[in-house]
């Protein structure tokens, strides 16, 4: 039997939106990877579930290779050295494009919801 809590229908694949989430949070200013993961976990699309921190670091590395983010070492005396990530000008352009893309998705999802609700409505006389 299908476990609906792990089915994509429960929204478990929304982690595909991790890149725009990273961009939106880093647009506020530089953050260490772990703190970034904590902030992402508070977004409504994660429903309070902690995102995969190692996956976020993989995204950050890939984004750095593409010039979307840059990192620098924070050598504060308050703890071990940690990398802090921040957006580049390219990253801000990428975020702007994501906003357009997400707006397009939202409109398309609205249409899909109308169709799905109409199809799922109880049929009279059945």
C-alpha positions as CSV (number, residue, x, y, z in Angstrom):
1,X,0.0,0.0,0.0
2,X,1.2,3.5,-0.9
3,X,2.4,5.6,2.1
4,X,1.0,9.0,1.2
5,X,3.4,10.7,3.7
6,X,6.3,9.9,1.5
7,X,4.5,10.2,-1.8
8,X,5.4,13.2,-4.1
9,X,1.7,14.2,-3.6
10,X,2.6,15.2,0.0
11,X,5.1,17.8,-1.3
12,X,8.2,15.7,-0.5
13,X,9.8,16.7,-3.8
14,X,9.7,20.5,-3.1
15,X,13.4,20.2,-2.4
16,X,13.8,20.9,-6.1
17,X,13.2,24.5,-5.0
18,X,16.3,24.6,-2.8
19,X,18.3,26.8,-5.2
20,X,15.8,29.7,-5.2
21,X,15.5,29.3,-1.4
22,X,19.3,29.6,-1.0
23,X,19.3,32.6,-3.3
24,X,16.5,34.4,-1.5
25,X,18.1,33.8,1.9
26,X,21.6,34.8,0.8
27,X,20.1,38.0,-0.7
28,X,19.8,39.2,2.9
29,X,23.5,38.8,3.4
30,X,26.3,36.3,3.9
31,X,25.7,33.2,5.9
32,X,27.6,30.0,6.9
33,X,26.2,26.8,5.3
34,X,24.8,25.4,8.5
35,X,23.0,28.6,9.4
36,X,21.7,28.8,5.9
37,X,20.3,25.2,6.3
38,X,18.5,26.2,9.5
39,X,16.9,29.2,7.8
40,X,15.8,27.1,4.8
41,X,14.2,24.6,7.2
42,X,12.0,27.4,8.5
43,X,10.5,28.0,5.1
44,X,6.9,26.9,4.7
45,X,7.7,24.6,1.8
46,X,9.7,22.3,4.2
47,X,6.9,22.1,6.8
48,X,9.3,22.3,9.7
49,X,11.5,19.4,8.4
50,X,15.2,20.0,8.4
51,X,16.6,19.9,4.9
52,X,19.6,17.7,4.0
53,X,22.6,19.8,5.1
54,X,25.0,17.9,2.9
55,X,22.7,18.5,-0.1
56,X,22.7,22.2,0.6
57,X,26.5,22.2,0.7
58,X,26.5,20.3,-2.7
59,X,24.2,23.0,-4.1
60,X,26.5,25.7,-2.7
61,X,29.6,24.2,-4.3
62,X,27.8,23.9,-7.7
63,X,26.5,27.4,-7.4
64,X,30.0,28.6,-6.6
65,X,31.4,26.9,-9.7
66,X,28.8,28.7,-11.8
67,X,29.7,32.1,-10.2
68,X,26.3,32.4,-8.5
69,X,27.8,32.6,-5.0
70,X,31.2,33.1,-3.6
71,X,32.6,31.9,-0.3
72,X,35.2,33.2,2.1
73,X,36.6,31.8,5.3
74,X,35.4,33.3,8.6
75,X,38.3,33.0,10.9
76,X,36.7,34.4,14.0
77,X,38.1,33.5,17.4
78,X,34.6,32.3,18.5
79,X,35.0,28.9,17.0
80,X,36.5,26.9,14.2
81,X,37.0,28.5,10.7
82,X,33.8,28.3,8.7
83,X,32.9,29.2,5.1
84,X,30.5,32.1,4.6
85,X,28.6,32.3,1.4
86,X,27.2,35.3,-0.4
87,X,25.5,36.2,-3.7
88,X,27.4,37.6,-6.6
89,X,25.9,39.9,-9.2
90,X,25.2,36.8,-11.3
91,X,23.4,35.3,-8.3
92,X,21.2,38.3,-8.0
93,X,20.3,38.0,-11.7
94,X,19.6,34.3,-11.2
95,X,17.3,35.1,-8.3
96,X,15.4,37.6,-10.5
97,X,15.0,34.9,-13.1
98,X,13.8,32.5,-10.5
99,X,11.2,35.0,-9.3
100,X,9.8,35.1,-12.9
101,X,9.9,31.4,-13.2
102,X,8.2,30.8,-9.9
103,X,5.5,33.3,-10.8
104,X,4.9,31.4,-14.0
105,X,4.8,28.1,-12.1
106,X,2.3,29.6,-9.6
107,X,0.0,30.6,-12.5
108,X,0.3,27.2,-14.1
109,X,-0.4,25.5,-10.8
110,X,-3.5,27.6,-10.3
111,X,-4.8,26.4,-13.7
112,X,-3.9,22.8,-12.8
113,X,-5.7,23.1,-9.4
114,X,-8.8,24.3,-11.1
115,X,-8.8,21.4,-13.5
116,X,-8.0,18.9,-10.8
117,X,-10.7,20.2,-8.5
118,X,-13.2,20.0,-11.3
119,X,-12.2,16.4,-12.1
120,X,-12.1,15.4,-8.5
121,X,-15.5,16.9,-7.6
122,X,-18.2,14.3,-6.8
123,X,-20.3,13.5,-9.8
124,X,-24.0,14.0,-9.4
125,X,-26.2,11.1,-10.3
126,X,-23.3,8.6,-10.1
